[in-house]
Amino acid sequence: MSNAASLAQNNPQLLADIVEGLPLTVQLPPDQLEEALRAIGAARYHRNHPYHARMYQGKLDLPQLQAWALNRYYYQVMIPIKDSYTMARLPTSELRREWIRRITDHDGTDEKGGGIERWLKLTDGLGLDRDYVISTRGILPATRFSVEAYVHYVQERSLLATIAASLTELFSPAIIPERMSGMLQHYDFISDHTLAYFKPRLTQAPQDSAFALAYVKEHAKTAEQQEDVLAALRFKCDVLWTLLDALEYAYGLDVPHIPPGAFRPKK
């Protein structure tokens, strides 16, 4: 990204307004659009959430980690469904070949499975019953509603917005190493095997986000289209933040607020 015409230097108020969610009314050069997207992620990505910070600082107990992994499973298992809807809308074989990799990364290409199976190694390692996890019976209502809202979003919004919503992957290479190192350091029941999901994402996510970023920079040509892109990333950040908000309210406070039917840790 070029620094020759930095939005932060030339118009810091506009950049702040974009992060806050004010509608974009001027067309940005592609590099400034990328700068705005990265600023949204820096401010709104769930890396900044207190529940996540306590996770890698070793301040969550086992039941709180179980609740996180159980609820996050629903997000993981719905990602290839979301990506299938997206791929069906891509107009060329070249684009579909690019996007299908996201599906196979999660679903796998054989009985060994992909990212979903590796996530189940995490829930196994945390002592959760695998059939219970797969059933998704114990997830929080806010988890179900937020994840399904994301799936509906990619069905209903423009293809440009759908692809832009995936750009949270720009920021995952920063969150994954601190999560892995922190969990290995602070929790003696966590091992490299338990965290098998995360290491492949260090190469998968940058590859996926590079394609998505290039696509939106090329195709978001008007202020309206660029606002669609910016709003999509803000929406996706809100989805991920909401998942942790729900965990914080249900399991993270001194007095838990666990809704009926949701996971209840063993005493």
Backbone as CSV, one residue per row, in Angstrom:
resi,resn,N_x,N_y,N_z,CA_x,CA_y,CA_z,C_x,C_y,C_z
1,MET,0.851,-1.197,0.000,0.000,0.000,0.000,0.883,1.242,0.000
2,SER,0.642,2.157,-0.923,1.444,3.367,-1.034,1.123,4.348,0.081
3,ASN,2.142,5.056,0.550,1.947,6.099,1.557,1.923,7.494,0.940
4,ALA,1.969,7.552,-0.418,2.079,8.844,-1.085,0.870,9.725,-0.794
5,ALA,-0.279,9.147,-0.662,-1.502,9.923,-0.428,-2.246,9.309,0.750
6,SER,-1.595,9.286,1.910,-2.171,8.648,3.087,-3.432,9.373,3.531
7,LEU,-4.486,8.623,3.720,-5.738,9.199,4.206,-5.566,9.709,5.631
8,ALA,-4.786,9.005,6.433,-4.562,9.422,7.820,-3.870,10.783,7.887
9,GLN,-3.006,11.074,6.922,-2.313,12.356,6.897,-3.146,13.442,6.231
10,ASN,-3.799,13.092,5.131,-4.509,14.094,4.342,-5.875,14.446,4.922
11,ASN,-6.548,13.458,5.497,-7.897,13.708,6.006,-8.179,12.778,7.176
12,PRO,-7.537,13.013,8.310,-7.720,12.114,9.459,-9.158,12.081,9.965
13,GLN,-9.892,13.182,9.828,-11.273,13.187,10.293,-12.133,12.258,9.455
14,LEU,-11.907,12.247,8.144,-12.646,11.330,7.285,-12.355,9.889,7.672
15,LEU,-11.104,9.580,7.955,-10.751,8.219,8.359,-11.436,7.857,9.667
16,ALA,-11.460,8.790,10.615,-12.133,8.532,11.888,-13.629,8.325,11.678
17,ASP,-14.219,9.104,10.797,-15.650,8.964,10.509,-15.957,7.609,9.884
18,ILE,-15.080,7.135,9.012,-15.273,5.836,8.379,-15.251,4.727,9.432
19,VAL,-14.290,4.795,10.334,-14.190,3.785,11.387,-15.447,3.802,12.256
20,GLU,-15.966,4.995,12.533,-17.147,5.122,13.386,-18.426,4.702,12.678
21,GLY,-18.398,4.648,11.347,-19.570,4.178,10.623,-20.353,5.254,9.903
22,LEU,-19.809,6.468,9.820,-20.482,7.497,9.041,-20.397,7.155,7.556
23,PRO,-21.464,7.393,6.798,-21.467,7.013,5.379,-20.391,7.763,4.584
24,LEU,-19.764,7.058,3.688,-18.756,7.650,2.808,-19.459,8.417,1.687
25,THR,-19.036,9.632,1.456,-19.674,10.453,0.422,-18.712,10.856,-0.678
26,VAL,-17.436,10.511,-0.535,-16.444,10.831,-1.560,-15.772,9.540,-2.004
27,GLN,-15.385,9.495,-3.243,-14.697,8.313,-3.758,-13.230,8.350,-3.343
28,LEU,-12.743,7.214,-2.868,-11.357,7.101,-2.432,-10.516,6.418,-3.497
29,PRO,-9.246,6.806,-3.652,-8.337,5.991,-4.460,-8.216,4.598,-3.848
30,PRO,-7.895,3.591,-4.646,-7.844,2.218,-4.120,-6.958,2.055,-2.892
31,ASP,-5.798,2.716,-2.858,-4.909,2.563,-1.705,-5.515,3.188,-0.450
32,GLN,-6.260,4.269,-0.605,-6.916,4.868,0.547,-8.099,4.016,1.012
33,LEU,-8.755,3.343,0.075,-9.802,2.396,0.462,-9.194,1.282,1.312
34,GLU,-8.069,0.754,0.896,-7.396,-0.271,1.699,-7.017,0.276,3.072
35,GLU,-6.516,1.504,3.117,-6.149,2.116,4.393,-7.365,2.214,5.309
36,ALA,-8.509,2.587,4.735,-9.736,2.699,5.527,-10.177,1.333,6.044
37,LEU,-10.075,0.313,5.220,-10.433,-1.035,5.643,-9.533,-1.501,6.793
38,ARG,-8.260,-1.236,6.670,-7.335,-1.657,7.722,-7.577,-0.869,9.016
39,ALA,-7.987,0.386,8.889,-8.297,1.174,10.083,-9.529,0.626,10.788
40,ILE,-10.517,0.182,10.029,-11.701,-0.443,10.621,-11.285,-1.682,11.406
41,GLY,-10.447,-2.504,10.808,-10.006,-3.709,11.496,-9.207,-3.408,12.749
42,ALA,-8.329,-2.400,12.671,-7.510,-2.053,13.832,-8.378,-1.622,15.005
43,ALA,-9.488,-0.956,14.708,-10.343,-0.438,15.780,-11.414,-1.420,16.219
44,ARG,-11.931,-2.231,15.283,-13.172,-2.957,15.556,-13.025,-4.474,15.549
45,TYR,-11.865,-4.987,15.199,-11.684,-6.434,15.172,-11.730,-6.987,16.591
46,HIS,-12.199,-8.215,16.743,-12.436,-8.753,18.085,-11.157,-9.107,18.829
47,ARG,-10.023,-8.886,18.215,-8.763,-8.981,18.951,-8.773,-8.034,20.149
48,ASN,-9.531,-6.955,20.046,-9.579,-5.934,21.100,-10.590,-6.255,22.196
49,HIS,-11.342,-7.326,22.059,-12.390,-7.624,23.033,-11.780,-8.132,24.347
50,PRO,-12.311,-7.698,25.498,-11.740,-8.140,26.792,-11.753,-9.654,26.977
51,TYR,-12.790,-10.343,26.489,-12.849,-11.797,26.656,-11.686,-12.456,25.922
52,HIS,-11.389,-11.969,24.727,-10.265,-12.535,23.990,-8.944,-12.207,24.666
53,ALA,-8.818,-10.978,25.146,-7.573,-10.609,25.828,-7.323,-11.499,27.039
54,ARG,-8.354,-11.771,27.809,-8.186,-12.636,28.982,-7.852,-14.068,28.566
55,MET,-8.289,-14.468,27.382,-7.984,-15.815,26.913,-6.489,-16.001,26.750
56,TYR,-5.840,-15.107,26.001,-4.405,-15.326,25.772,-3.556,-14.852,26.939
57,GLN,-4.143,-14.134,27.885,-3.417,-13.768,29.096,-3.509,-14.847,30.183
58,GLY,-4.257,-15.920,29.908,-4.374,-17.008,30.864,-5.355,-16.734,31.986
59,LYS,-6.291,-15.816,31.768,-7.205,-15.393,32.822,-8.591,-16.013,32.704
60,LEU,-8.801,-16.884,31.729,-10.056,-17.621,31.657,-9.883,-18.971,32.331
61,ASP,-10.959,-19.478,32.911,-10.897,-20.823,33.460,-11.357,-21.818,32.398
62,LEU,-11.256,-23.097,32.704,-11.599,-24.130,31.738,-13.045,-24.003,31.244
63,PRO,-14.045,-23.832,32.118,-15.417,-23.685,31.609,-15.588,-22.508,30.656
64,GLN,-14.895,-21.408,30.899,-14.998,-20.261,30.000,-14.366,-20.560,28.645
65,LEU,-13.261,-21.300,28.644,-12.656,-21.730,27.377,-13.556,-22.731,26.660
66,GLN,-14.169,-23.631,27.408,-15.101,-24.573,26.801,-16.258,-23.844,26.131
67,ALA,-16.800,-22.854,26.819,-17.920,-22.093,26.259,-17.502,-21.377,24.981
68,TRP,-16.302,-20.809,24.976,-15.804,-20.136,23.773,-15.668,-21.118,22.607
69,ALA,-15.006,-22.250,22.838,-14.769,-23.210,21.765,-16.074,-23.808,21.255
70,LEU,-17.001,-24.084,22.156,-18.301,-24.642,21.775,-19.070,-23.672,20.894
71,ASN,-19.143,-22.415,21.298,-19.896,-21.429,20.528,-19.198,-21.075,19.218
72,ARG,-17.901,-20.990,19.248,-17.156,-20.673,18.037,-17.285,-21.804,17.010
73,TYR,-17.504,-23.013,17.470,-17.701,-24.126,16.527,-18.841,-23.814,15.555
74,TYR,-19.891,-23.210,16.026,-21.023,-22.920,15.133,-20.603,-21.956,14.028
75,TYR,-19.775,-20.998,14.371,-19.235,-20.094,13.348,-18.377,-20.880,12.353
76,GLN,-17.504,-21.741,12.864,-16.623,-22.503,11.972,-17.421,-23.388,11.014
77,VAL,-18.442,-24.043,11.514,-19.168,-25.005,10.695,-20.049,-24.307,9.664
78,MET,-20.390,-23.045,9.905,-21.217,-22.313,8.950,-20.397,-21.583,7.886
79,ILE,-19.099,-21.468,8.084,-18.269,-20.762,7.108,-18.318,-21.409,5.721
80,PRO,-18.151,-22.734,5.576,-18.241,-23.301,4.223,-19.630,-23.173,3.606
81,ILE,-20.661,-23.118,4.432,-22.007,-22.875,3.904,-22.080,-21.454,3.355
82,LYS,-21.579,-20.510,4.124,-21.514,-19.118,3.657,-20.721,-19.022,2.363
83,ASP,-19.583,-19.707,2.323,-18.735,-19.639,1.133,-19.370,-20.333,-0.063
84,SER,-20.190,-21.336,0.167,-20.901,-21.987,-0.941,-21.896,-21.022,-1.575
85,TYR,-22.602,-20.267,-0.753,-23.504,-19.248,-1.293,-22.731,-18.206,-2.093
86,THR,-21.589,-17.814,-1.583,-20.775,-16.824,-2.289,-20.283,-17.377,-3.619
87,MET,-19.767,-18.589,-3.595,-19.215,-19.169,-4.814,-20.277,-19.302,-5.909
88,ALA,-21.504,-19.616,-5.508,-22.574,-19.777,-6.484,-22.872,-18.480,-7.226
89,ARG,-22.469,-17.361,-6.667,-22.736,-16.063,-7.286,-21.567,-15.555,-8.124
90,LEU,-20.431,-16.219,-8.056,-19.268,-15.765,-8.807,-19.447,-16.096,-10.290
91,PRO,-19.172,-15.149,-11.160,-19.572,-15.301,-12.561,-18.622,-16.089,-13.451
92,THR,-17.391,-16.380,-12.981,-16.430,-17.046,-13.861,-15.827,-18.265,-13.184
93,SER,-15.340,-19.182,-13.998,-14.668,-20.369,-13.472,-13.421,-19.990,-12.688
94,GLU,-12.711,-18.977,-13.171,-11.491,-18.547,-12.491,-11.795,-18.104,-11.062
95,LEU,-12.839,-17.305,-10.892,-13.201,-16.834,-9.559,-13.699,-17.976,-8.688
96,ARG,-14.465,-18.883,-9.279,-14.986,-20.003,-8.486,-13.864,-20.938,-8.063
97,ARG,-12.867,-21.143,-8.923,-11.723,-21.977,-8.529,-10.974,-21.342,-7.368
98,GLU,-10.893,-20.034,-7.368,-10.238,-19.333,-6.258,-11.026,-19.505,-4.966
99,TRP,-12.344,-19.363,-5.052,-13.158,-19.359,-3.837,-13.378,-20.756,-3.260
100,ILE,-13.366,-21.770,-4.103,-13.673,-23.116,-3.607,-12.612,-23.594,-2.630
101,ARG,-11.423,-23.037,-2.712,-10.373,-23.422,-1.768,-10.794,-23.130,-0.327
102,ARG,-11.563,-22.067,-0.131,-12.031,-21.738,1.207,-12.919,-22.848,1.765
103,ILE,-13.726,-23.435,0.901,-14.633,-24.501,1.332,-13.843,-25.746,1.693
104,THR,-12.910,-26.121,0.834,-12.132,-27.329,1.118,-11.193,-27.121,2.313
105,ASP,-10.747,-25.899,2.540,-9.929,-25.644,3.732,-10.702,-26.002,4.997
106,HIS,-11.996,-25.742,5.016,-12.802,-26.019,6.203,-13.374,-27.435,6.201
107,ASP,-13.888,-27.872,5.062,-14.527,-29.186,4.998,-13.533,-30.314,4.765
108,GLY,-12.376,-29.992,4.197,-11.422,-31.030,3.835,-11.771,-31.644,2.493
109,THR,-10.879,-32.481,2.001,-11.098,-33.156,0.724,-11.191,-34.669,0.865
110,ASP,-11.073,-35.175,2.080,-11.186,-36.611,2.308,-11.698,-36.825,3.733
111,GLU,-11.662,-38.071,4.162,-12.223,-38.398,5.476,-11.445,-37.760,6.623
112,LYS,-10.215,-37.300,6.370,-9.440,-36.655,7.420,-10.002,-35.281,7.781
113,GLY,-10.756,-34.699,6.879,-11.383,-33.428,7.174,-10.424,-32.256,7.102
114,GLY,-10.969,-31.064,7.323,-10.177,-29.844,7.280,-10.288,-29.084,8.583
115,GLY,-10.558,-27.785,8.452,-10.580,-26.928,9.620,-11.643,-27.290,10.635
116,ILE,-12.794,-27.759,10.174,-13.857,-28.134,11.113,-13.415,-29.305,11.979
117,GLU,-12.809,-30.296,11.346,-12.315,-31.444,12.111,-11.223,-31.009,13.086
118,ARG,-10.361,-30.093,12.653,-9.312,-29.619,13.562,-9.910,-28.821,14.726
119,TRP,-11.016,-28.121,14.475,-11.657,-27.416,15.591,-12.216,-28.409,16.607
120,LEU,-12.711,-29.543,16.121,-13.212,-30.563,17.037,-12.089,-31.159,17.882
121,LYS,-10.860,-31.134,17.387,-9.735,-31.543,18.227,-9.574,-30.581,19.395
122,LEU,-9.863,-29.321,19.147,-9.810,-28.338,20.235,-10.889,-28.623,21.268
123,THR,-12.119,-28.824,20.825,-13.195,-29.082,21.789,-12.982,-30.425,22.491
124,ASP,-12.439,-31.425,21.762,-12.081,-32.691,22.421,-11.068,-32.437,23.531
125,GLY,-10.026,-31.666,23.208,-8.959,-31.419,24.165,-9.419,-30.634,25.382
126,LEU,-10.493,-29.870,25.217,-11.042,-29.116,26.335,-12.059,-29.920,27.132
127,GLY,-12.263,-31.177,26.751,-13.112,-32.056,27.545,-14.588,-32.012,27.191
128,LEU,-14.925,-31.474,26.027,-16.322,-31.434,25.600,-16.674,-32.685,24.811
129,ASP,-17.872,-33.181,25.006,-18.341,-34.338,24.260,-18.529,-33.952,22.796
130,ARG,-17.925,-34.716,21.896,-17.937,-34.345,20.481,-19.355,-34.331,19.907
131,ASP,-20.171,-35.324,20.245,-21.542,-35.348,19.722,-22.326,-34.131,20.201
132,TYR,-22.078,-33.733,21.428,-22.757,-32.551,21.967,-22.329,-31.298,21.207
133,VAL,-21.050,-31.169,20.924,-20.558,-30.016,20.172,-21.187,-29.980,18.792
134,ILE,-21.157,-31.108,18.089,-21.676,-31.164,16.726,-23.168,-30.864,16.674
135,SER,-23.883,-31.236,17.715,-25.328,-30.989,17.737,-25.652,-29.500,17.813
136,THR,-24.734,-28.685,18.306,-24.889,-27.234,18.540,-26.042,-26.921,19.498
137,ARG,-26.490,-27.900,20.274,-27.596,-27.648,21.195,-27.226,-26.626,22.271
138,GLY,-25.970,-26.608,22.655,-25.592,-25.805,23.801,-25.114,-24.397,23.480
139,ILE,-25.165,-23.981,22.206,-24.664,-22.645,21.893,-25.639,-21.576,22.379
140,LEU,-25.132,-20.388,22.573,-25.938,-19.278,23.040,-26.876,-18.782,21.934
141,PRO,-28.052,-18.287,22.287,-28.951,-17.722,21.260,-28.287,-16.633,20.438
142,ALA,-27.499,-15.770,21.075,-26.835,-14.692,20.342,-25.828,-15.245,19.342
143,THR,-25.185,-16.365,19.664,-24.279,-17.011,18.712,-25.045,-17.469,17.485
144,ARG,-26.138,-18.169,17.711,-26.924,-18.678,16.580,-27.433,-17.532,15.713
145,PHE,-27.987,-16.506,16.353,-28.557,-15.396,15.583,-27.474,-14.627,14.824
146,SER,-26.334,-14.399,15.440,-25.278,-13.616,14.800,-24.666,-14.360,13.616
147,VAL,-24.371,-15.638,13.809,-23.766,-16.412,12.726,-24.744,-16.556,11.563
148,GLU,-25.991,-16.819,11.872,-26.973,-16.965,10.797,-27.238,-15.623,10.108
149,ALA,-27.118,-14.526,10.847,-27.228,-13.211,10.209,-26.128,-13.020,9.174
150,TYR,-24.941,-13.531,9.463,-23.839,-13.433,8.502,-24.142,-14.253,7.247
151,VAL,-24.666,-15.444,7.428,-25.021,-16.276,6.275,-26.096,-15.589,5.434
152,HIS,-27.104,-15.033,6.101,-28.154,-14.319,5.364,-27.572,-13.098,4.647
153,TYR,-26.610,-12.461,5.264,-25.991,-11.275,4.674,-25.380,-11.601,3.316
154,VAL,-24.652,-12.702,3.249,-23.981,-13.016,1.986,-24.975,-13.494,0.923
155,GLN,-26.141,-13.915,1.336,-27.177,-14.276,0.370,-27.896,-13.052,-0.185
156,GLU,-28.009,-12.017,0.637,-28.895,-10.908,0.314,-28.189,-9.661,-0.199
157,ARG,-26.932,-9.463,0.170,-26.242,-8.242,-0.207,-25.489,-8.420,-1.513
158,SER,-24.877,-7.369,-1.994,-24.155,-7.424,-3.259,-22.970,-8.381,-3.156
159,LEU,-22.541,-8.885,-4.297,-21.366,-9.761,-4.317,-20.151,-9.015,-3.784
160,LEU,-20.042,-7.742,-4.111,-18.928,-6.936,-3.624,-18.923,-6.880,-2.094
161,ALA,-20.091,-6.661,-1.501,-20.184,-6.623,-0.039,-19.899,-7.993,0.558
162,THR,-20.381,-9.034,-0.097,-20.151,-10.397,0.382,-18.659,-10.697,0.475
163,ILE,-17.922,-10.340,-0.570,-16.482,-10.587,-0.576,-15.784,-9.689,0.449
164,ALA,-16.222,-8.442,0.547,-15.611,-7.521,1.510,-15.808,-7.985,2.949
165,ALA,-16.936,-8.621,3.234,-17.192,-9.084,4.601,-16.173,-10.120,5.048
166,SER,-15.548,-10.805,4.099,-14.546,-11.815,4.454,-13.213,-11.193,4.849
167,LEU,-13.093,-9.872,4.728,-11.792,-9.230,4.927,-11.342,-9.167,6.376
168,THR,-12.142,-9.668,7.307,-11.612,-9.835,8.666,-10.390,-10.755,8.657
169,GLU,-10.243,-11.561,7.599,-9.071,-12.421,7.492,-7.776,-11.616,7.350
170,LEU,-7.890,-10.347,6.992,-6.698,-9.506,6.960,-6.031,-9.431,8.336
171,PHE,-6.834,-9.566,9.377,-6.360,-9.282,10.726,-6.108,-10.545,11.549
172,SER,-6.522,-11.699,11.044,-6.347,-12.929,11.821,-4.891,-13.346,11.991
173,PRO,-3.970,-13.056,11.036,-2.577,-13.427,11.299,-1.976,-12.749,12.522
174,ALA,-2.603,-11.677,13.007,-2.119,-11.043,14.240,-2.725,-11.694,15.470
175,ILE,-3.973,-12.115,15.369,-4.666,-12.657,16.535,-4.260,-14.108,16.821
176,ILE,-3.942,-14.870,15.775,-3.676,-16.297,15.950,-2.387,-16.554,16.744
177,PRO,-1.256,-15.920,16.408,-0.041,-16.221,17.183,-0.168,-15.870,18.659
178,GLU,-0.793,-14.726,18.988,-0.909,-14.385,20.402,-1.858,-15.330,21.116
179,ARG,-2.887,-15.799,20.399,-3.809,-16.774,20.996,-3.088,-18.088,21.255
180,MET,-2.320,-18.573,20.256,-1.631,-19.849,20.413,-0.570,-19.786,21.502
181,SER,0.287,-18.776,21.434,1.379,-18.712,22.410,0.836,-18.488,23.815
182,GLY,-0.185,-17.648,23.947,-0.749,-17.385,25.258,-1.406,-18.603,25.861
183,MET,-2.145,-19.348,25.044,-2.834,-20.525,25.558,-1.841,-21.625,25.920
184,LEU,-0.816,-21.808,25.094,0.190,-22.828,25.409,0.970,-22.463,26.677
185,GLN,1.182,-21.182,26.871,1.946,-20.738,28.034,1.154,-20.861,29.330
186,HIS,-0.136,-20.570,29.286,-0.890,-20.390,30.518,-1.794,-21.565,30.902
187,TYR,-2.092,-22.463,29.971,-3.037,-23.536,30.284,-2.345,-24.882,30.085
188,ASP,-2.166,-25.627,31.167,-1.426,-26.889,31.051,-2.239,-27.973,30.361
189,PHE,-3.540,-27.751,30.151,-4.361,-28.727,29.438,-4.434,-28.433,27.941
190,ILE,-3.697,-27.435,27.458,-3.634,-27.085,26.043,-2.317,-27.595,25.467
191,SER,-2.385,-28.194,24.275,-1.186,-28.703,23.605,-1.197,-28.250,22.147
192,ASP,-0.085,-28.499,21.456,-0.032,-28.204,20.020,-1.110,-28.982,19.277
193,HIS,-1.363,-30.212,19.696,-2.398,-31.022,19.061,-3.771,-30.378,19.248
194,THR,-4.027,-29.874,20.440,-5.302,-29.226,20.708,-5.501,-28.016,19.805
195,LEU,-4.421,-27.313,19.493,-4.492,-26.082,18.708,-4.221,-26.319,17.225
196,ALA,-4.480,-27.536,16.762,-4.158,-27.895,15.376,-4.892,-27.033,14.357
197,TYR,-6.025,-26.467,14.734,-6.793,-25.649,13.786,-6.012,-24.427,13.328
198,PHE,-5.245,-23.836,14.228,-4.774,-22.472,14.002,-3.576,-22.358,13.069
199,LYS,-2.642,-23.301,13.121,-1.420,-23.142,12.337,-1.684,-23.048,10.837
200,PRO,-2.538,-23.885,10.235,-2.804,-23.724,8.797,-3.420,-22.373,8.448
201,ARG,-4.154,-21.784,9.393,-4.791,-20.499,9.105,-3.761,-19.373,8.932
202,LEU,-2.543,-19.577,9.425,-1.510,-18.558,9.270,-1.110,-18.382,7.815
203,THR,-1.307,-19.410,6.994,-1.039,-19.287,5.553,-2.331,-19.174,4.748
204,GLN,-3.395,-19.838,5.196,-4.659,-19.789,4.454,-5.275,-18.398,4.473
205,ALA,-5.334,-17.774,5.652,-6.006,-16.478,5.784,-5.330,-15.390,4.948
206,PRO,-3.990,-15.259,4.957,-3.377,-14.234,4.103,-3.631,-14.458,2.613
207,GLN,-3.641,-15.713,2.192,-3.917,-16.001,0.780,-5.345,-15.596,0.420
208,ASP,-6.285,-15.949,1.281,-7.687,-15.612,1.020,-7.909,-14.105,1.061
209,SER,-7.328,-13.437,2.035,-7.570,-12.002,2.180,-6.894,-11.206,1.072
210,ALA,-5.760,-11.676,0.572,-5.094,-10.984,-0.532,-5.987,-10.967,-1.774
211,PHE,-6.635,-12.098,-2.041,-7.546,-12.153,-3.180,-8.736,-11.229,-2.966
212,ALA,-9.353,-11.290,-1.789,-10.537,-10.487,-1.516,-10.207,-8.998,-1.549
213,LEU,-9.068,-8.617,-0.995,-8.687,-7.215,-0.989,-8.453,-6.707,-2.405
214,ALA,-7.757,-7.481,-3.213,-7.527,-7.071,-4.606,-8.852,-6.936,-5.353
215,TYR,-9.786,-7.839,-5.071,-11.082,-7.802,-5.748,-11.839,-6.527,-5.406
216,VAL,-11.928,-6.193,-4.125,-12.722,-5.018,-3.758,-12.032,-3.731,-4.202
217,LYS,-10.711,-3.685,-4.198,-10.019,-2.484,-4.656,-10.238,-2.268,-6.160
218,GLU,-10.362,-3.369,-6.894,-10.581,-3.257,-8.337,-12.031,-2.913,-8.667
219,HIS,-12.986,-3.477,-7.931,-14.393,-3.384,-8.331,-15.184,-2.312,-7.593
220,ALA,-14.685,-1.803,-6.480,-15.389,-0.724,-5.778,-14.945,0.599,-6.376
221,LYS,-15.652,1.037,-7.410,-15.207,2.178,-8.213,-15.898,3.478,-7.841
222,THR,-17.043,3.407,-7.188,-17.778,4.611,-6.824,-17.819,4.754,-5.300
223,ALA,-18.175,5.947,-4.841,-18.303,6.159,-3.402,-19.357,5.232,-2.819
224,GLU,-20.435,5.001,-3.540,-21.494,4.121,-3.051,-20.990,2.686,-2.909
225,GLN,-20.266,2.211,-3.907,-19.714,0.861,-3.838,-18.683,0.750,-2.723
226,GLN,-17.877,1.775,-2.558,-16.876,1.745,-1.497,-17.532,1.761,-0.120
227,GLU,-18.613,2.507,0.035,-19.335,2.488,1.297,-19.915,1.105,1.559
228,ASP,-20.379,0.431,0.509,-20.882,-0.935,0.647,-19.789,-1.844,1.203
229,VAL,-18.580,-1.666,0.698,-17.439,-2.464,1.133,-17.082,-2.161,2.596
230,LEU,-17.007,-0.889,2.929,-16.652,-0.492,4.293,-17.705,-0.958,5.292
231,ALA,-18.973,-0.813,4.919,-20.054,-1.242,5.805,-20.036,-2.755,5.994
232,ALA,-19.664,-3.484,4.943,-19.602,-4.938,5.048,-18.553,-5.370,6.062
233,LEU,-17.399,-4.722,6.045,-16.358,-5.090,7.011,-16.768,-4.697,8.420
234,ARG,-17.398,-3.531,8.571,-17.889,-3.161,9.904,-18.915,-4.177,10.406
235,PHE,-19.809,-4.600,9.513,-20.804,-5.607,9.894,-20.138,-6.889,10.368
236,LYS,-19.159,-7.376,9.614,-18.508,-8.632,9.984,-17.758,-8.489,11.305
237,CYS,-17.111,-7.356,11.513,-16.462,-7.131,12.813,-17.494,-7.142,13.935
238,ASP,-18.667,-6.584,13.672,-19.731,-6.581,14.677,-20.199,-8.001,14.988
239,VAL,-20.275,-8.850,13.976,-20.672,-10.243,14.199,-19.689,-10.919,15.156
240,LEU,-18.404,-10.802,14.868,-17.395,-11.457,15.693,-17.350,-10.856,17.096
241,TRP,-17.561,-9.555,17.197,-17.573,-8.908,18.511,-18.774,-9.384,19.326
242,THR,-19.919,-9.521,18.653,-21.139,-9.953,19.337,-20.985,-11.349,19.924
243,LEU,-20.281,-12.230,19.230,-20.059,-13.574,19.759,-19.352,-13.519,21.110
244,LEU,-18.378,-12.638,21.231,-17.653,-12.523,22.494,-18.464,-11.757,23.533
245,ASP,-19.245,-10.774,23.097,-20.146,-10.097,24.039,-21.084,-11.100,24.708
246,ALA,-21.623,-12.012,23.897,-22.553,-13.000,24.441,-21.856,-13.916,25.439
247,LEU,-20.630,-14.327,25.124,-19.867,-15.156,26.056,-19.549,-14.402,27.335
248,GLU,-19.199,-13.140,27.202,-18.885,-12.331,28.383,-20.090,-12.254,29.314
249,TYR,-21.263,-12.009,28.746,-22.453,-11.857,29.574,-22.859,-13.186,30.202
250,ALA,-22.761,-14.273,29.433,-23.225,-15.569,29.940,-22.231,-16.216,30.894
251,TYR,-20.921,-16.094,30.615,-19.928,-16.874,31.356,-18.794,-16.046,31.971
252,GLY,-18.647,-14.798,31.552,-17.456,-14.058,31.933,-17.590,-13.203,33.169
253,LEU,-18.804,-13.021,33.658,-19.023,-12.152,34.804,-19.025,-12.954,36.102
254,ASP,-18.950,-12.249,37.226,-18.950,-12.926,38.524,-20.231,-13.736,38.717
255,VAL,-21.343,-13.181,38.250,-22.621,-13.888,38.291,-22.985,-14.275,36.860
256,PRO,-22.958,-15.570,36.509,-23.254,-15.970,35.132,-24.712,-15.715,34.770
257,HIS,-24.943,-15.481,33.491,-26.285,-15.269,32.971,-26.485,-16.243,31.804
258,ILE,-26.610,-17.513,32.134,-26.690,-18.559,31.115,-28.146,-18.778,30.744
259,PRO,-28.502,-18.593,29.480,-29.904,-18.761,29.092,-30.315,-20.230,29.088
260,PRO,-31.613,-20.506,29.131,-32.084,-21.895,29.102,-31.588,-22.622,27.864
261,GLY,-31.151,-23.858,28.073,-30.708,-24.698,26.975,-29.247,-24.546,26.609
262,ALA,-28.603,-23.487,27.081,-27.200,-23.264,26.733,-26.285,-24.111,27.618
263,PHE,-25.067,-24.257,27.166,-24.037,-25.028,27.876,-23.910,-24.563,29.318
264,ARG,-23.951,-25.500,30.212,-23.728,-25.222,31.634,-22.521,-26.038,32.110
265,PRO,-21.458,-25.353,32.476,-20.249,-26.081,32.909,-20.541,-26.969,34.108
266,LYS,-19.815,-28.067,34.158,-19.938,-28.960,35.313,-19.307,-28.277,36.517
267,LYS,-19.937,-28.424,37.657,-19.412,-27.823,38.871,-18.219,-28.621,39.371
